[in-house]
Every structure is written in C-alpha cells, then in structure tokens.
Amino acid sequence: MEDVMEEKNRKEGSNIYYMGGTIVRRQELEVPDQSRPNERRRRQLEERREKQLIREGRRKTREFSRLYLAGFAAISLAAFVLLGIFVWGEASLYHHSRNVQTLQGQYEELRENNNATQARLEASIDLERIYQIATEERGMSYPAEGQIIDYEKEDREYVRKYEAIPAE
C-alpha cells in the first residue's frame, strides 16, 4: 500500500516523496554522463587552459612586479645620488663662501696695514734733510742748462745702465 501512495504522491520532476507516514526528499546522485565523453573531455581541457592562463598571468605579474621593483630601485638610487650630489654641492658652496669671506677680511686687513705703513714711511721722510745731506755732504747740485740731453731709443722700451748713449 505504501508503494501505491508513493506513486500517487510522486509528481513529475518533484523531489518530495511520501513513504510510510513521512515526507522524504529524494536524494539525487550525480551520475557522470557517460553518453557524452567528448563534452566531459572538452570541459577538462577548458579547465586546464583556464588554470594554465591563470598560472601564466601570475607569472607575468611576478615578472612585471620584479621589473617594476628593479625600475623603482634604479630610480630611487638615481634620486639619492642626485640628492647627495646636490647636498655636497651646497656644502661645498657654503664652505667656499666662508673661505671667500675670510680672504676678503684678510685682504682688507692687509690693505689697512699697507696704507698705515705707507703713511708712516711718508711721515718719516724729511725732504729737507735729504736735500741738506745731498748738497752739503755729497756735493750734489741741480743740473745746469745744457747738461740734460734727451734722446729716443727705438728698439726697446727700457734703458740699460751701462749702455752707450747714441750721438745726435
């Protein structure tokens, strides 16, 4: 009698059965489709291709990541080198600027000392005393008319001490 009830309650395409006072869901086992071996083989090949494409994409991504990392490292290194050169140049410029300031200060000090020494020498020279010594002790006098001879020398711009004077 249960078989009869089961048949009555079974609906076409339904997963529910009535058996002996209970409602039971029918378990459907997935049975491989033996009628289509080519389709199953095709699905397997498609899955393999997809997995291969995924692996290849990952490999390319890793290669790109390595290239990206290498490029980034090279650019970073170049930036650090340029930064180092810039900082070194700035430090060198500062150092040379300080040297120029020091040398300018030394130059000014030497110039002031030179001017002071020259003023001291000029103040210490007594022209009257020099004239007195030259005329009285050494017997020197101003040249008379006709004692001064002017001449032109064509070949050189300076005169040697013991060179012959040309006659006119």
C-alpha positions as CSV (number, residue, x, y, z in Angstrom):
1,M,0.0,0.0,0.0
2,E,2.9,2.3,0.7
3,D,4.0,1.8,-2.9
4,V,0.7,2.9,-4.1
5,M,0.8,6.0,-2.0
6,E,4.3,6.7,-3.1
7,E,3.2,6.6,-6.7
8,K,0.3,8.8,-6.1
9,N,2.2,11.5,-4.3
10,R,5.1,11.5,-6.7
11,K,4.8,14.4,-9.1
12,E,6.7,14.6,-12.2
13,G,10.1,16.3,-11.5
14,S,9.4,16.7,-7.8
15,N,12.0,15.8,-5.2
16,I,9.4,15.0,-2.5
17,Y,8.1,11.5,-1.8
18,Y,5.6,10.2,0.7
19,M,6.7,7.0,2.4
20,G,5.0,5.4,5.3
21,G,3.7,8.4,7.0
22,T,6.7,10.7,6.4
23,I,7.7,13.1,3.7
24,V,11.2,12.4,2.4
25,R,13.2,14.3,0.0
26,R,14.7,12.2,-2.8
27,Q,18.4,12.2,-2.9
28,E,19.7,12.6,-6.4
29,L,23.1,11.2,-7.0
30,E,25.2,12.9,-9.6
31,V,25.9,10.3,-12.1
32,P,28.6,11.1,-14.6
33,D,27.2,11.5,-18.0
34,Q,28.6,8.5,-19.9
35,S,26.7,9.4,-23.0
36,R,28.9,12.5,-23.7
37,P,32.6,11.6,-23.1
38,N,33.7,14.3,-25.6
39,E,31.9,17.0,-23.7
40,R,33.5,15.9,-20.4
41,R,36.9,15.8,-22.1
42,R,36.3,19.3,-23.6
43,R,35.4,20.7,-20.1
44,Q,38.5,19.2,-18.7
45,L,40.6,20.8,-21.5
46,E,38.9,24.1,-20.9
47,E,39.6,23.9,-17.1
48,R,43.2,23.1,-17.9
49,R,43.5,26.0,-20.3
50,E,42.0,28.3,-17.7
51,K,44.4,27.1,-15.0
52,Q,47.3,27.5,-17.4
53,L,46.2,31.0,-18.3
54,I,45.9,31.9,-14.6
55,R,49.4,30.5,-13.9
56,E,50.7,32.4,-16.9
57,G,49.0,35.6,-15.7
58,R,50.5,35.1,-12.3
59,R,54.0,34.5,-13.8
60,K,53.7,37.7,-15.9
61,T,52.5,39.6,-12.8
62,R,55.6,38.4,-10.9
63,E,57.8,39.3,-13.8
64,F,56.2,42.7,-14.0
65,S,56.5,43.1,-10.3
66,R,60.2,42.3,-10.5
67,L,60.7,44.7,-13.3
68,Y,58.7,47.4,-11.5
69,L,60.7,46.8,-8.4
70,A,64.0,46.9,-10.3
71,G,63.0,50.1,-12.0
72,F,61.8,51.7,-8.8
73,A,65.1,50.7,-7.1
74,A,67.1,52.2,-10.0
75,I,65.1,55.5,-10.0
76,S,65.4,55.7,-6.2
77,L,69.1,55.1,-6.3
78,A,69.5,57.8,-9.0
79,A,67.4,60.2,-6.9
80,F,69.5,59.5,-3.8
81,V,72.7,60.0,-5.9
82,L,71.4,63.3,-7.3
83,L,70.3,64.4,-3.8
84,G,73.8,63.5,-2.5
85,I,75.4,65.5,-5.2
86,F,73.1,68.4,-4.6
87,V,73.8,68.4,-0.8
88,W,77.6,68.0,-1.4
89,G,77.4,71.0,-3.9
90,E,75.6,73.1,-1.4
91,A,78.0,72.2,1.4
92,S,80.9,73.0,-0.9
93,L,79.4,76.3,-1.9
94,Y,78.9,77.2,1.7
95,H,82.5,76.2,2.5
96,H,83.9,78.3,-0.4
97,S,81.6,81.2,0.5
98,R,83.1,81.1,4.0
99,N,86.6,81.0,2.6
100,V,85.9,84.0,0.3
101,Q,84.6,86.0,3.3
102,T,87.7,85.0,5.3
103,L,90.0,86.0,2.4
104,Q,88.2,89.3,1.9
105,G,88.7,90.1,5.6
106,Q,92.4,89.2,5.4
107,Y,92.7,91.4,2.3
108,E,91.1,94.4,4.0
109,E,93.3,93.9,7.0
110,L,96.4,93.8,4.8
111,R,95.3,96.8,2.8
112,E,94.8,98.8,6.0
113,N,98.2,97.7,7.3
114,N,99.8,98.6,3.9
115,N,98.2,102.1,4.0
116,A,99.3,102.6,7.6
117,T,102.8,101.6,6.8
118,Q,103.0,103.8,3.7
119,A,101.6,106.8,5.7
120,R,104.2,106.1,8.4
121,L,107.0,105.9,5.8
122,E,105.9,109.1,4.1
123,A,105.7,110.8,7.5
124,S,109.2,109.7,8.4
125,I,110.8,111.0,5.3
126,D,112.1,114.5,5.7
127,L,112.7,116.0,2.3
128,E,114.6,119.0,3.7
129,R,117.0,116.7,5.5
130,I,117.6,114.7,2.3
131,Y,118.3,117.9,0.3
132,Q,120.7,119.1,3.0
133,I,122.7,115.8,3.0
134,A,122.8,115.6,-0.8
135,T,124.0,119.2,-1.3
136,E,126.3,119.7,1.7
137,E,127.7,116.2,2.4
138,R,127.7,114.7,-1.1
139,G,128.3,117.8,-3.2
140,M,125.3,117.4,-5.4
141,S,123.5,120.2,-7.2
142,Y,120.7,120.7,-9.7
143,P,121.8,120.3,-13.3
144,A,122.7,123.4,-15.2
145,E,121.3,124.5,-18.6
146,G,122.7,122.2,-21.4
147,Q,123.6,119.3,-19.0
148,I,120.3,117.4,-19.8
149,I,120.3,115.5,-23.1
150,D,117.1,114.0,-24.4
151,Y,117.2,111.1,-26.8
152,E,114.9,108.4,-28.2
153,K,115.6,104.8,-28.2
154,E,113.7,102.9,-30.9
155,D,114.4,99.2,-30.3
156,R,113.5,98.8,-26.6
157,E,111.2,100.4,-24.1
158,Y,113.8,100.4,-21.2
159,V,117.3,101.7,-20.8
160,R,120.3,99.6,-19.6
161,K,122.6,101.2,-17.1
162,Y,125.9,100.9,-18.9
163,E,124.7,101.0,-22.5
164,A,126.2,103.6,-24.9
165,I,124.1,106.7,-25.5
166,P,123.6,107.5,-29.2
167,A,125.0,110.8,-30.5
168,E,122.8,113.1,-32.4
